[in-house]
């Protein structure tokens, strides 16, 4: 399975994702520039964290106008795997590929720590290697990671099992403790925590590795 890691001006977690794929699950991976106009030959798209375009206007707003996004939208609409982490999650909401928005943390400060997450839905391309309601430890690093949606959208997320992860302790004030959501087709996931920073125990946790292994196992099932 070949992955594309999209590189925007201001991305700073692109190499973390690159090494998670190359060394963690030992799959081919390439960095793809934001000015590119093709994702031909790739099986999965990864949008990394960071501060694309310095987070001017809104986090992810300017990145959502980059040339590569038309291909990301096509990729998602074709049912292929798209994962956005932190700033990548913000970009996916700006593109309308995921519902809701990410706003300033409740206490108005940047949070950088490892947090406990609950796996809400383990029957997806991103979570099948986890147990239902499994608690995992994954780092966060964000100032605008508070997930918000209106009541109608929340009910839809719950009814369609689109909530992938919840914070065990609501560190940023997110609606319903939401840390990660999927689209209705469940081939697009956005999450604020950083699984790519939790792939080896020496980093403090290897709980993020199962997310990437889940993607590989999903692709094997699709190909068979």
N, C-alpha and C positions, 0 to 999 in steps of 0.2 A: 504494500500500500504506500503510495507516494504522497507526501504532504507538502503543501505550500505554506510558509510562514510569511505573512504580509508585513512589509517593512514601511512604516510611515515616518516622516520627519518627526522626531520626538519619541518614537518607540524606544523603550529601554528594556523590554523583556523578551525581545525577539530571539536573542541568543539563548536565553533560558529555555524557551520552547524548542528551539533548534536542537539543543543538546538533549532535551527530554526525549525527543523523537529518535535522534541518532543513537544515543547511548542507552536511553531507558528502555525503549521497545525495539531498537535496532531496525528501524525502517528508513527508507530513503526520504530525504527532506531537502528542500531548497528555500532560500530566502527569495521572495518575490517583491520587487520594487513597486511602490504605490502608483508609479506612472505606467506600469505594464497594462496591457489591454487583453491579456489572454491567460487563462488558467488551464489550457489544454494539457492533457497528460497527467493531471493531478487527481487524486482520489479523495483528498480531504484538505480543507482550508482552515488555517489557524490564524486568528487575529490577536496579536499580543497586547500585553499591558504597556503602560507608559503614559506619556503626555503628548499625544499626537497634535502637532501644530501648536504646542504649548497650552493646550486646553482653552485657547481663545474662543470667544463667543459662548460655547458650551463644550463640555468634554465630548469629543467625538463628532462635533458638528461639522467642522471643516473637513475632517477625514472622510465624512460621508459623501463629499463631492469629488473625491479623487477618481482618476480614470479607472482604477482597478475595481471600483465598487460595482460597476455594471456586471462584471464577471462574477463577483461574489453573489450578487442577487440571482443571476442565472444559475449558478452552482446550487444555491439553496432551493430555488424553485424546481430544480431537477431532482431533488431529494437526496443530494449528496451531503456529506458531513461538513458542517461549518461549526467551529468552536471559537467563541470570543471570550477572552479572559480580561477582566478589569476594564481597561480602556477599550478593549475589544468588545466587551459587553455593551459599553456605552455607544460604540459605533453601530452595533447591531440594532439597538433601539432607535438610534437616529435614522437608520435605513428603513425602519418599519418592519424588519425581519423578526423582531421580538416585541411583545407588548410591554407597555410601561415605560418608565424612565428612571435614570439614576440621578439623584440630587444630593446636595451637601449633607454630610453626616449630621445626625441629630445634634451633637454637641459642638459642631462646627470646627472640628480639628481632624488632622490627618491621623489615621490609625495604622500602625505597623506592628503586627503581632501574629502569633499562631492562634487560631481559634478552632473550636470544636464545631463540626457540621454534622447534621443528620441527613442521611440519604433517604429522601422521601419516596422517590420512584426508582426502583432498581431494575425495571424492565425496559430499559432504553439502550440505544447504541452507546451511550456514554457511561452507563452505570451498572451494566449487567454483571460485572465482576464483584460488586458489593452485595452485601446482605440487605434486606429490607430493614430500614430504621437503623442501619449501622452508623456508629458515630466515628468520624474520622477527623484527623488533625491536619489543617491546611493553613498556610500563611495568608494574611491579607495585608494590603498596603494601599490605602486609598483615602481621599478626602471627600470624594463625591461618589460614594458607593451605596447610598441609602436608596433601596428599591422602593419605587412608588407606582401604584396604579389605582384606578378608581374601583369602587365596590363591584361594579358590573364585570370589569376585567378580572378582578380577583376571583369572583365566582366561576368565571369561565376557566381560569387557570386550574382551579380546584376540581371542577367537573371533568376536565380533560386530562387530569393528571400531568399537567405541564410543569409543576414545581419539582425541580430535581433535587435541590439542596436547601436546607434551612439552617440558620445559625441556632445553635443550642442556647446561646445567650445573645440577645439582640444588641450587638455591639454598636450598630450605626443607626438604629431606629427604623429599619426596613419594615414595610408592610408584611405582617405575618411571618416575620423573621426570615424573609426570602433572601437566599444567597445565590440562587441560580434558577433560571427558567428556560423552557424550551418552546419552540413553536408548536402548533397543533400537530404537525407531521412528525415532530420529535427528531428531526435531523439537524436542527440548529439549536445549540445550547449557548447561553451566555451566563457567566458566573463572575462574581467579584473576587472570590478567593483564587489563589494561584496554585493549581495542582502541579504545574511544571517546576515549582520550587519545593515539591515534596515527593521526590522520586527516589531518594536514597536516605537511609537512616542517619547517615553522617550529617545530613542537612537538618535533622530534627524529626523528620517523618518521611515515610515512603508511601503514605496513604494515597497520594495523588497518582501513583503509578497505575493503579487499577482502572482509573478513568481512561488512560491511553490504551491499556490492554483491552478494555471493553470495546473501544473503537475498532481495534484490529479484529477481535473475535466477531464483531458485527459484520465487518466487511467479508470475512471468510464465509459466514453464513449466507450473505447476499450473493457472493460469487458461486456458491454451491447450489 
